[in-house]
Amino acid sequence: MRRDPRAAPSVGPSVNRLWVLYDAGCPMCSRFRTWLVEQPHLIPVTAVAAGSPEALRLLPHLDHDATLREITVVADTGAVWTGASAWVTCLWATVEHRDLATRLSTPVGLPVARAMAYAAAGLRASLTTTSVPAARPSGPTRGGGYADDCDGHCAPV
């Protein structure tokens, strides 16, 4: 019997709401935010500008400097996703893209999601207007300034 892809994950507590922290000074991030909030959702999704007073009030436990460097998604369960996992989680919350998110969350799909996140990070770095200082690579890096050994949970070097 095939599981309904719109159903919440069966492992762990049920996720009923997401907050997506995005860099409001980044044109690509702001465009993604617009796209995301316009999508029909399976659970409520609230986009919040990273580092804003609202973000600090809603999610005081987060490292808000880190949320300015990388997309961050927080669930009502307390779970936190960054990088490729955050992008996949955003897709998972939408009606039309949950199947894709399910495929991207597999061992075969996650490297694809990670590559897309690296590409987005590279584009973001070239488009950003935020005052957050850009990190300087100190060794071999992939797209977006991520270290070659990055597992998808690290900030650009």
Phi, psi and omega in degrees: 000128181277136181284142177294118183294345178275351180286149177293156178304143184273351181261133178080182181293150181287130177274124183243352182198146177231146169243128180249118178263124184230159179276105182293343178273359182255119181301320180294317180296318179293323178293318178298318178302314179299313179301313184297313183290339178278346181286146169292135185248152172271336173223157179297137177233127177242123177268132183229133177297125180299139178077000181283161175305323179296317179297317179297323180287315183289322188227065186294341183280350184280157169277095187290336173296319179294326181291340176281339181269336187208138178307137182226133178239132180238133178263161176297345177278350184098351178296144180230133176237144175227166175058221183303320180296326178292318178299314180298320179297321177299316178297320181301330183282348184264152179297310187282340189242009180296321178301315178298316179299320179297318178293320181289342181273001179275166177302329178281322185278331184299322176298328176293314178299319180297317178297320178294321178294320177298317179297316178297321179295321177295316177296317179302316181298326181278342183254344191297144176240007183288160181272003178292126183296137178286137178285148178258125178299138179249356180205195180297135182225162174258186178306139178084005178081015179278140178297149181302330182267012180295133180264011180096359181239027181235159179273159176304147179275000000 
